[in-house]
Amino acid sequence: MMKSMTGFGRAEIQDSDRRVTAEIKSVNHRYLDFSIKLPKKLGCFEAAIRALLKKYMERGKVDVFISCEDYTAGSVEIAYNKEAAKRYMEYFREMEEEFGLENDVRVSFLARCPEVLTLSEGTPDEEELWSVMERALRQAAEQLSAARTAEGQTLFADISDKLDRMSAMVERIEARSPQILAEYRQRLEAKMQELLSDTQIEESRIAAEVILFADKICTDEETVRLKSHIESMRRELGKEGSIGRRLDFIAQEMNREANTILSKANDLETSDTAISLKTEIEKIREQIQNIE
């Protein structure tokens, strides 16, 4: 099923020891590009996060935000630097003697001195932590995938409607082609009658002129290829996986054929139709930029 590259997913998993929150958002991008922001202690899981998310997407600029609140007893460790405390006390006594001040240092004051007491995060149980993170990531990724699929279906409907309109335009161009030749023949005959007056006009000369004109304005090859490209795009829209690049290539080929038709057009109605055709193709190309 066709997917957009735009979406958002969020999940929060909490057990007795910790709470992990995962947020994933994605926008269109030429390749699959991850930007992962997580606490320093979770940096060891970055490769596993990338591997997991690649199962849910193939293209897009993906921003991943992970936070973790750890309630385990060993999540924070306090270290007492006895040597630093000893040096502080030596300097305090020295200051007392030098300036004749009362040494009123208490434990509470000493504990606030830099480097006497330090807090550090304990080493987490990686297996248990990953089990919680993985659940949060999978739920967020599934939400993201569902959002991308829903938008993909909206894009599918929109592009399909545009392809229908393009098919109708190509049919109008094909139907108009013989009318253009008939009108040109009539104008040519009238002009020659005016110039040659009562002189008999050679039918072969008129036919030759019409053939030359028909060759100049003939768009049969372009319309046949355009119809083929339209059907190719319809088939691609129904395929699974990453189809955005293939659709973009087909749209480029469509645009090339439309340009050729416009350059050959020697008729106002055909020119207007070709311009409308190009407009629809450009709209399709814009939508394709959001397809995975």
Buried (B, 14 or more C-beta within 10 A) or exposed (E): EBBBBBBBBBBEBEEEBBBBBBBBBBEBBEEBEBEBEBEEBBEEBBEBBBEBBEEBBBBBBBBBBBBBEBEBEEBEEEEEBEEBBEBBBEEBEEEBEEEEEEEEBEEEEBEEBEEBBEEEEEEBEBEEBBEBBBBBBBBBBEBBBEBBBEBBEEBBEEBEEBBEBBBEBBEBBBEBBEEBBEEBBEEBBEEBEEEEEEEEEEEEEBEEBBEEBBEEBEBEEBBEBBBBBBEBBBEBBEEEEBBBEBBBBBBEBBBBBBBBBBEBBEBEEBBEBBBBBBBBBBBBBEBBBBBB
